[in-house]
Amino acid sequence: MPLSTRNAWATQARKERDDAFRVILELPSLPKEVKKYLRRSAQSIQTQEMRWQLKCHLPLSERGLFWLWLVIMQLAVVLPDIVSASLGAEVAVLRSGPITLQTQLMVLAFFVYPWADTRLAAHLACEVFLGGLPVLIFGLFAIAMPQHEGTTFHTAKDVAWKASLCILWQMLMQNRKNIRDLLKYSFLRMKRISTAQSSDFTSEYTRLRNSSTIIYSWLDTFEVSNRLRIQIGYHKQDHEDALRVLRWVGHIADDNDRNPRGGKAGILVAILTMAGLICLSTFPTDAYSGLIAAANLVPLAARAAVDVMDNSQSSHDLLRLFTATAGVSFPSTLFVLGNSSYWLLTKKSFLAGFANIHFWIAFVLIFFLSLFPKLWGRLFMYVGSRLLNDRSGA
């Protein structure tokens, strides 16, 4: 289909969507709490589209928050490697050091990205950077008070309670929107309209759903940067949030499955496998490195599972999540697994300190291989699609 035709369809779909929102919000049978939620969703959708069209600028208060998030991200780039090196955690440095340049570029890219805003900065800061805050704090305490029993990582009990707290915090960072929406939906689900009043409501819901589906498909036709893919992901979620609330209040059963889960499931399985391997292979040799891995990958697996079940999130969106998070650390995961195998055979680490030639050879190799996170993600998507297609065809 020609690009001009796709654009025309998307323009018409946006008009249909806005008209459907307007009609639904004017229905007298709709509870006022639901109307308030829908207005916020519609406002978020329109604000994002206006910013993409450069028709909406950041107000002064939002600009201040934007710069605050950038400062937080910059600190999160520098401090973890310093703490890991001070604790002698070679595996942790080997996992994060080779990708420090990429994370630094991720922060600097905000200065040249024309659609950067506070929502994007907050999303990336919490998803990629801020989730490791408890690990960093535990590391700083271990440096400041090395003899205090509460700051060590020697016993299983020490590691267990620290890992639990770190995972819980990262779960909150990775799933802020899902947790917030769950609380809202638990309240909004009690607001229902009568079946006798739902005929117009259902027809407008169908119009909103169909127009949103066209918009999703149009957005997924473009090859875009990770930053824009993040914005596309939560832009689609804004549509899906409104549709989900309307289904609940209108007694609508909608099993429309818009995105096949084969490729998405491949990404999820890859993250789960990495989480299991890296945690099992690091805790015996380097407890602090294992703590970092558990705090990052276990909550990420939960976040990926939610996105696999979310029909608005395509394989492109899961690929973006993998590329920005687990993808860059996949090569180091393979090396850490090899290091653990070496430790099981020889009872000593392959690295043996930062001055060891083995460490720097591994550092250079991991740096090179971590430049291709999207390649690893596409590989896992391909494997997942093939496996699920083979099972469905059997």
C-alpha positions in Angstrom: 0.0 0.0 0.0 1.4 3.4 -0.9 2.6 5.6 1.9 0.2 8.4 1.0 -2.8 6.0 1.3 -1.6 4.7 4.7 -1.3 8.3 5.9 -4.7 9.2 4.6 -6.2 6.2 6.5 -4.4 7.1 9.7 -5.6 10.7 9.4 -9.2 9.5 9.0 -8.8 7.0 11.8 -7.6 9.8 14.2 -10.7 11.9 13.2 -13.0 8.9 13.9 -11.2 8.3 17.2 -11.7 11.9 18.3 -15.3 11.9 17.2 -15.9 8.7 19.1 -14.3 10.2 22.3 -16.5 13.3 21.9 -19.8 11.3 21.5 -18.9 8.9 24.4 -18.1 11.8 26.8 -21.5 13.4 26.0 -23.4 10.3 26.9 -25.5 11.1 30.0 -25.4 7.5 31.2 -21.6 7.5 31.6 -20.5 7.9 35.3 -18.6 11.2 35.9 -15.5 9.3 37.3 -15.2 7.4 34.0 -15.6 10.6 32.0 -12.8 12.2 34.0 -10.5 9.3 33.3 -11.4 9.3 29.6 -10.8 13.0 29.3 -7.3 12.5 30.7 -6.6 9.6 28.3 -7.8 11.7 25.3 -5.7 14.7 26.5 -2.6 12.5 26.7 -3.2 11.2 23.2 -3.7 14.6 21.7 -0.8 16.2 23.6 1.6 13.5 22.3 0.4 13.9 18.7 0.7 17.7 18.9 4.3 17.3 20.2 5.1 15.0 17.3 3.8 17.7 15.0 5.8 20.3 17.0 2.6 22.2 17.8 3.0 21.9 21.6 5.9 23.1 23.7 6.9 22.2 27.3 5.7 24.7 29.9 8.3 26.0 32.3 7.4 23.7 35.2 7.6 20.6 33.0 10.9 21.8 31.6 12.3 22.0 35.1 11.2 18.4 35.8 12.7 17.4 32.5 16.2 18.7 33.4 15.9 17.1 36.9 15.3 13.7 35.3 18.4 14.2 33.0 20.6 15.0 36.1 19.3 11.8 37.8 20.1 9.7 34.6 23.6 11.2 34.3 24.4 10.3 37.9 23.0 6.8 37.3 25.4 6.3 34.4 28.5 7.2 36.4 28.0 6.0 40.0 27.3 2.2 39.6 30.6 1.4 38.0 32.5 3.4 40.6 30.8 1.5 43.4 31.2 -1.9 41.7 34.9 -1.2 41.1 35.4 -0.1 44.7 33.9 -3.3 46.0 36.1 -5.4 43.6 33.0 -6.8 41.8 34.7 -7.7 38.5 31.6 -9.4 37.1 29.4 -6.3 37.8 32.0 -4.0 36.1 32.2 -6.4 33.2 28.4 -6.4 32.8 27.9 -2.7 33.0 31.3 -1.2 32.0 31.2 -2.1 28.3 27.7 -0.6 27.9 28.4 2.6 29.8 29.2 4.5 26.6 25.8 3.4 25.2 23.9 4.5 28.3 25.8 7.8 28.3 24.8 8.4 24.7 21.2 7.5 25.6 21.3 10.5 28.0 23.0 12.9 25.6 20.6 11.9 22.8 17.9 13.9 24.7 19.6 17.1 23.6 19.2 16.3 19.9 15.8 14.5 20.0 13.1 17.0 18.8 10.2 15.3 20.7 11.9 15.0 24.1 9.6 15.7 27.0 9.2 15.0 30.7 7.1 11.9 30.2 9.8 10.3 28.0 12.6 11.3 30.4 10.7 9.9 33.4 9.9 6.7 31.6 13.5 6.0 30.6 14.9 7.1 34.0 12.7 4.7 35.8 12.9 1.8 33.3 16.6 1.9 32.7 18.4 4.0 35.3 16.6 4.5 38.6 15.7 0.9 39.3 19.2 0.1 40.6 19.0 2.7 43.3 18.8 0.3 46.3 21.7 -1.8 44.9 23.7 1.4 44.7 22.8 2.4 48.3 23.8 -1.1 49.6 27.1 -0.8 47.7 27.8 2.6 49.2 27.0 1.3 52.7 29.4 -1.7 52.1 32.2 0.8 51.1 31.6 3.1 54.0 31.1 0.4 56.7 32.9 -2.7 55.5 33.0 -4.3 59.0 29.3 -3.9 59.8 27.5 -7.2 59.4 24.4 -5.5 58.0 26.3 -4.2 55.0 28.0 -7.4 53.8 27.1 -9.8 51.1 28.6 -12.9 52.6 25.7 -15.1 53.8 22.6 -16.2 52.0 20.5 -14.3 54.5 22.3 -11.0 53.8 21.8 -11.5 50.0 18.2 -12.7 50.3 16.7 -9.7 52.1 18.7 -7.2 50.0 17.7 -9.0 46.8 14.0 -9.0 47.8 14.0 -5.3 48.5 15.9 -4.5 45.3 13.5 -6.6 43.2 10.5 -5.0 44.8 11.8 -1.5 44.1 12.6 -2.4 40.5 9.2 -3.9 40.1 7.7 -0.6 41.1 10.0 1.3 38.7 9.3 -1.1 35.7 5.6 -1.3 36.3 4.6 2.1 37.6 1.9 2.5 35.1 0.5 -1.0 35.4 0.3 -0.7 39.2 -1.3 2.8 39.0 -3.8 1.6 36.4 -4.7 -1.5 38.5 -5.7 0.8 41.4 -7.7 3.0 39.1 -9.4 0.1 37.3 -10.4 -1.6 40.7 -12.4 1.6 41.4 -13.7 2.2 37.9 -14.9 -1.4 37.5 -17.6 -0.7 40.0 -19.0 2.0 37.8 -21.4 0.4 35.3 -24.0 1.6 32.8 -27.3 -0.3 32.4 -27.7 -2.7 29.5 -30.7 -0.8 28.2 -28.5 2.3 27.7 -25.6 0.6 26.1 -26.5 0.4 22.4 -25.1 3.8 21.4 -22.2 3.2 23.8 -21.3 -0.1 22.2 -21.4 1.3 18.7 -19.1 4.2 19.7 -16.8 1.8 21.5 -16.5 -0.3 18.3 -15.7 2.9 16.3 -13.0 3.8 18.8 -11.6 0.3 18.8 -11.5 0.0 15.0 -9.9 3.5 14.6 -7.3 2.7 17.3 -6.4 -0.6 15.5 -5.7 1.3 12.3 -3.6 3.8 14.2 -1.6 1.0 15.8 -1.0 -0.7 12.5 0.1 2.6 10.9 2.6 3.4 13.7 4.1 -0.1 13.4 4.9 0.4 9.7 7.8 2.7 10.5 11.4 1.9 11.4 12.0 4.3 14.3 14.5 5.0 17.0 14.2 3.5 20.5 13.2 6.9 21.9 10.3 7.3 19.4 9.3 3.6 19.9 9.0 4.3 23.6 6.6 7.1 22.9 4.7 5.0 20.4 4.4 2.3 23.0 2.8 4.4 25.7 0.8 6.3 23.1 -0.9 3.0 22.1 -1.3 2.2 25.8 -3.2 5.5 26.2 -5.7 4.3 23.6 -5.9 0.8 25.2 -6.5 2.2 28.6 -9.6 4.0 27.4 -10.8 1.0 25.6 -10.3 -1.2 28.6 -12.3 1.1 30.9 -15.1 1.3 28.3 -15.3 -2.5 28.1 -15.7 -2.7 31.9 -18.3 -0.1 32.3 -20.3 -1.2 29.3 -20.3 -5.0 29.9 -18.4 -5.5 26.6 -16.6 -8.8 25.9 -14.0 -8.2 23.2 -11.6 -11.0 22.3 -10.1 -9.1 19.4 -6.5 -10.4 19.3 -4.6 -7.8 17.2 -1.0 -8.8 17.8 0.3 -12.4 17.6 2.3 -13.4 20.6 4.9 -15.7 19.0 7.7 -13.1 18.5 6.8 -11.4 21.8 7.0 -14.7 23.7 10.4 -15.3 22.3 11.6 -12.0 23.9 10.0 -13.0 27.2 11.6 -16.5 27.2 15.0 -14.9 26.4 14.6 -12.5 29.4 13.5 -15.3 31.7 16.4 -17.5 30.6 18.9 -14.6 31.1 17.5 -13.9 34.6 17.8 -17.5 35.6 21.3 -18.0 34.2 22.8 -14.8 35.4 21.5 -15.1 38.9 22.5 -18.8 39.3 26.0 -18.1 37.8 26.9 -14.9 39.7 25.7 -15.4 43.3 28.3 -18.2 44.0 31.3 -16.1 42.7 30.2 -12.5 43.2 27.2 -11.8 45.4 27.1 -8.0 44.7 27.0 -8.7 40.9 24.2 -11.3 41.5 22.3 -8.7 43.4 22.5 -6.3 40.5 21.4 -8.9 38.1 18.4 -10.1 40.1 17.3 -6.5 40.8 17.3 -5.8 37.0 16.2 -9.0 35.2 13.5 -10.4 37.5 11.3 -7.3 37.4 12.0 -6.9 33.7 10.6 -10.4 33.1 7.4 -9.4 34.9 7.2 -6.2 32.8 7.7 -8.2 29.6 5.0 -10.7 30.5 2.5 -7.9 30.9 3.4 -6.5 27.5 3.1 -9.9 25.9 -0.5 -10.1 27.1 -1.2 -6.5 26.1 -2.7 -6.6 22.6 -1.8 -3.0 21.9 1.9 -3.8 22.3 3.4 -5.3 19.1 6.6 -7.3 18.7 8.3 -4.0 17.7 7.4 -2.6 21.2 8.8 -5.8 23.0 11.9 -5.5 20.8 12.4 -1.9 21.9 12.1 -3.0 25.6 14.6 -5.8 25.1 17.0 -3.5 23.2 17.0 -0.8 25.8 17.3 -3.2 28.8 18.4 -6.8 28.6 19.7 -6.8 25.0 22.8 -4.8 25.7 23.8 -7.2 28.6 23.1 -10.5 26.7 26.8 -10.9 25.6 28.0 -10.4 29.2 25.4 -12.9 30.3 27.0 -15.5 28.1 30.5 -14.6 29.4 29.3 -14.8 33.1 27.9 -18.2 32.4 31.2 -19.3 31.1 33.0 -17.8 34.0 30.7 -19.8 36.4 31.5 -23.0 34.5 35.2 -22.2 34.9 34.7 -21.6 38.6 32.9 -24.9 39.1 35.8 -26.7 37.4 38.7 -24.9 39.0 37.2 -23.3 42.1 38.5 -19.9 41.1 37.3 -17.0 38.9 38.5 -16.6 35.3 38.8 -12.9 35.9 41.0 -12.7 39.1 41.1 -8.9 39.4 40.9 -5.9 37.2 44.6 -6.1 36.3 44.2 -9.5 34.8 44.6 -9.8 31.0 41.5 -12.1 30.9 39.4 -9.2 32.2 40.4 -6.8 29.5 40.0 -9.3 26.7 36.5 -10.1 27.9 35.8 -6.4 28.3 36.7 -5.6 24.7 34.8 -8.6 23.3 31.7 -7.7 25.3 31.9 -4.1 24.3 31.9 -5.1 20.6 29.1 -7.7 20.9 26.9 -5.4 23.0 26.7 -2.9 20.1 24.1 -5.1 18.5 21.3 -5.5 21.0 18.6 -5.4 18.4 20.2 -8.2 16.5 19.9 -10.5 19.6 16.3 -9.4 20.0 15.4 -10.2 16.4 17.0 -13.6 16.9 14.9 -14.4 19.9 11.8 -13.1 18.2 12.5 -15.4 15.2 13.0 -18.4 17.4 9.8 -17.7 19.4 7.7 -17.3 16.2 9.0 -20.5 14.7 8.4 -22.5 17.8 4.9 -21.3 18.4 4.0 -21.5 14.8 5.3 -25.1 14.7 3.2 -26.0 17.8 0.1 -24.3 16.4 0.5 -26.2 13.1 1.0 -29.5 14.8 
